[in-house]
């Protein structure tokens, strides 16, 4: 299992869903569950993750991709999963 970004939006206006999917599926292939969304072009960027579901999928062994790992660190979900102190607001 992987937690990865699936792309939506127009040509120069990407919007992403944060999805749990089998590691072998295509980038925009069938997802098991959508746990959040990420809109990088908005000012400020919109990062919305269902923390409870993210914790569940991480606990059952789903591996986040590198971009999703960065988003999880920004929201503090990765630190919560690892048992580390939450990040300071900047």
N, C-alpha and C positions, 0 to 999 in steps of 0.2 A: 504494500500500500504506500502511496505517495500523497502528500498534501502539496498541490501545485496550483499554478495560475492558469486559468483558461481565458483566452482573449475574446473580448467583445468590442463593439464600437466601430467607428469609421476609420478611414485610412490613416489620418494623422491625429486621431483622438482615441487612443487606446483606453479601454476600461476592462478590468479583470474581475473574474470571480475566483475566490479561493475555494478550491474543490478537493475532495478526497476521491481518489480514483486508483484503480489498479496501475501499477508501475508500467505495465506494457501497453496501456492505451495511448492514443494520440493526444497531442496537447489539448485540442478542443474536443476530444472524444467524450464518451459517456462517463459521467461522474456518479459515484455512489451517493455523495451528499455535498451540498454547497454550504460552506460554513462561514463565508464572508465575501466582502467585495473590496476592491482597491481601484481608485480613480486617481492616477498620478497627475493628470493635467489640471485638476481643480486646484484652486488656490485658497487655502492650503490643501494638500493632498488628502483625500478621504480614505481612511483605513478603517474598515468595520469588520470585526471578527467576533463570532459567537464564541466567547471564551470557554464556556462549559463544554461545547462540542469539540473545540480544539484540544482541550485537556483530555477528553475521552479518547479521541483518535490518536493522540500522542501516547497515551497510556497503553493502548492496545498494539502499539508498534508501528504506526504510520510514520514514515520518514518525510520531513519537509524538504523541499528543494531549496537551493541557496536563496533565491529571491523571497520565498515564503519565510524562510528562517529569519531574514532581515526584518520582515514585517512583524513576525512574532516577537522579536526582540524589542522593536519599537513600542508595541502595545503592552509588553510585559508578560505575555503569555508563556514565552520560553523560560523566563526566569522563574515564573510560578511553577512550571512543570519540573524544572531542575532543582527547585528549592532554594534559589538564590534570592537576594534582596531585589526589590523592584527597581527599575531604572529611575534616575532623577529626571524631573520635567525640565526641559530646556527652553 
